Amino acid sequence: MFTNWIVRDYHTTLDMLGYIPSFLDLKDPRSARDQIAHNYIAGWSPFEGFKMLKNLDLAYPGDPITHWLAKANFRKEKLVFYEHSWFAIIQPSGEWEIARLD
């Protein structure tokens, strides 16, 4: 289980991550995306349309800002967990994908 998470503020608990930490293992050489796709029953299904802000929050047209709740570095990738069960994987190049893990 991967446990290197930083929470945004005192309102956030690591329990909010649910089973997500159990999907990731640093001993497994695969990327976070591939591990989640394999270990999460619903797999990894990227969602289009969000814009990631400089502070890592998300904007979606017509919706209020979606705030990040917890983040972690996973090797060279950055993992970010958001309100409403959104989850982003950010590559060192800055490219990113987001999926709903609920």
C-alpha positions as CSV (number, residue, x, y, z in Angstrom):
1,M,0.0,0.0,0.0
2,F,1.3,3.5,-0.9
3,T,1.0,5.9,2.0
4,N,3.0,9.0,1.1
5,W,0.0,11.5,0.9
6,I,-0.1,15.2,1.9
7,V,-3.5,16.5,2.8
8,R,-4.7,20.0,1.9
9,D,-6.0,21.0,5.3
10,Y,-7.4,19.8,8.5
11,H,-10.8,19.0,6.9
12,T,-9.2,16.3,4.8
13,T,-8.4,12.8,6.2
14,L,-6.6,10.0,4.5
15,D,-9.7,7.9,5.0
16,M,-11.2,10.0,2.2
17,L,-8.9,8.2,-0.2
18,G,-10.7,4.9,0.4
19,Y,-9.0,2.0,-1.2
20,I,-6.9,4.1,-3.6
21,P,-3.6,3.7,-1.7
22,S,-4.0,-0.1,-1.9
23,F,-4.0,0.1,-5.7
24,L,-0.5,1.4,-5.8
25,D,2.8,-0.3,-4.9
26,L,6.2,1.2,-5.3
27,K,7.7,-2.3,-5.8
28,D,5.5,-2.7,-8.9
29,P,7.4,-1.2,-11.9
30,R,4.3,-0.2,-13.7
31,S,3.0,3.4,-13.9
32,A,0.3,4.6,-11.5
33,R,-2.2,4.5,-14.4
34,D,-1.4,0.9,-15.2
35,Q,-1.5,-0.2,-11.6
36,I,-4.9,1.5,-11.1
37,A,-6.2,0.1,-14.4
38,H,-5.3,-3.4,-13.2
39,N,-6.2,-3.2,-9.5
40,Y,-9.3,-1.0,-9.5
41,I,-12.4,-3.0,-10.5
42,A,-13.6,-0.2,-12.8
43,G,-10.1,0.3,-14.3
44,W,-8.8,3.7,-15.5
45,S,-11.2,5.6,-17.7
46,P,-9.9,9.1,-18.5
47,F,-12.3,12.0,-18.5
48,E,-11.9,15.0,-20.8
49,G,-12.9,18.6,-20.3
50,F,-11.2,19.7,-17.1
51,K,-8.6,22.5,-17.0
52,M,-6.0,22.1,-14.3
53,L,-5.2,25.4,-12.5
54,K,-1.7,26.3,-11.3
55,N,-2.6,25.4,-7.7
56,L,-3.7,21.9,-9.0
57,D,-7.5,22.6,-8.5
58,L,-9.7,21.8,-11.5
59,A,-12.1,23.9,-13.5
60,Y,-14.9,22.5,-15.6
61,P,-17.1,24.7,-17.7
62,G,-20.2,25.7,-15.8
63,D,-19.2,24.0,-12.6
64,P,-17.6,25.4,-9.4
65,I,-13.9,24.8,-8.9
66,T,-13.1,21.3,-7.8
67,H,-10.4,21.4,-5.1
68,W,-7.7,18.9,-4.5
69,L,-7.8,17.2,-1.2
70,A,-4.6,15.1,-1.1
71,K,-1.5,14.7,-3.2
72,A,1.6,12.5,-3.4
73,N,4.6,11.9,-5.5
74,F,4.7,8.4,-6.9
75,R,8.2,7.9,-8.4
76,K,8.3,10.7,-11.0
77,E,4.5,11.0,-11.3
78,K,2.3,13.3,-9.2
79,L,-1.0,11.9,-7.9
80,V,-3.8,14.2,-6.9
81,F,-7.1,13.3,-5.2
82,Y,-10.0,15.7,-5.5
83,E,-13.5,16.4,-4.2
84,H,-16.1,14.2,-5.8
85,S,-13.7,11.2,-6.2
86,W,-11.7,12.7,-9.1
87,F,-8.1,11.5,-9.4
88,A,-5.4,12.9,-11.5
89,I,-2.0,11.5,-12.6
90,I,0.5,14.2,-13.7
91,Q,3.5,13.2,-15.7
92,P,6.9,14.9,-15.3
93,S,6.3,16.5,-18.8
94,G,3.2,18.2,-17.4
95,E,0.8,16.0,-19.3
96,W,-2.0,14.7,-17.1
97,E,-5.1,12.5,-17.1
98,I,-8.0,12.5,-14.7
99,A,-10.6,9.8,-13.9
100,R,-13.3,9.2,-11.4
101,L,-12.4,6.6,-8.8
102,D,-15.5,6.0,-6.6
